[in-house]
Amino acid sequence: MSVYIPVELQRQIRAKFAGFCAYCRTAESLTATTFEFEHIIPLSAGGGETAFDNLCLSCPSCNRYKASRQTVVDTGTQQ
């Protein structure tokens, strides 16, 4: 699903994550891809709105892997 994100909100999200993927911490400047703005709580899972607190910067690989997931097992604690 594609959702319009205002340019100013995109700028704020890029600044918040300093140009790094929120998940794998890869720097966008070191890749040949453009990072994506991703809903932390997916709209498909009732994530509500396209707002600063529900958006992050994500590399395409992490965004595709996460998809509509909201939880994952922590490999350190197994929780």
N, C-alpha and C positions, 0 to 999 in steps of 0.2 A: 504494500500500500504506500502510495506516495502522498505526503502531506506537505503543504507549503509552510516553510519556516522563514519568517521575515529576516532580511539581511542583518539587521541589528542584533537579533537574537542569535543568529549564526555566529556573529562576531563575538558575542559574549560567551558562547559555549566554547569556541576555539580558544579564547583567552583563559577560561576556567581550566581547560585541560592542557593548556600550553602547547598545543600542536601534537600531543601524544594520544594514542589510543587509550581509552579508559580501561580497557581489559588487559591487553598484552604489553602496553606501555611503549610500543614502537613509535618512533618519531615519524610523522607524516613527511617531513623534509627528507628522510632517508629512503623513501619508497617512490615508486613510479606510479602510485595510485593517489586518487583524491579520497580523503577520509569522508565518512558519512555521519550525518546527525541521526542518532538512534534513540528511540524511546526506551528508557530504562524499564518502565512497566509498559509493556506493549499495548497499543490501542486495541489489538485483537483480544487482549486479556482484561479489557476494561480499564486500561491505563489512563483513562480520563482525557487529559489534554496535552497539547503541544506547548509545554511551558518550560522555563529555565530549569526548574527542579526535577523535571522528568526527561531531560535530554542529556545525552553525552556524545562525545566524539568517538567514533569507532572506525577501525580499519575495516575494509570490506570483508576480510576473512573472519574476523571476530563477529561482525554483524550477521553474517550468514550462519555462523556456527550457533550463535545465541538464538537467532530466530525469535520465537515467542516464549522461550524459556525464562523463568524468573528465579529459579533456584538451581543450585549445583552443590555437589559434595565437595567440601574443603578437603583437599588431599593431605593437609597437615593434621587436621583433627578428626577426619572421617565423619564429620557431622554435616 
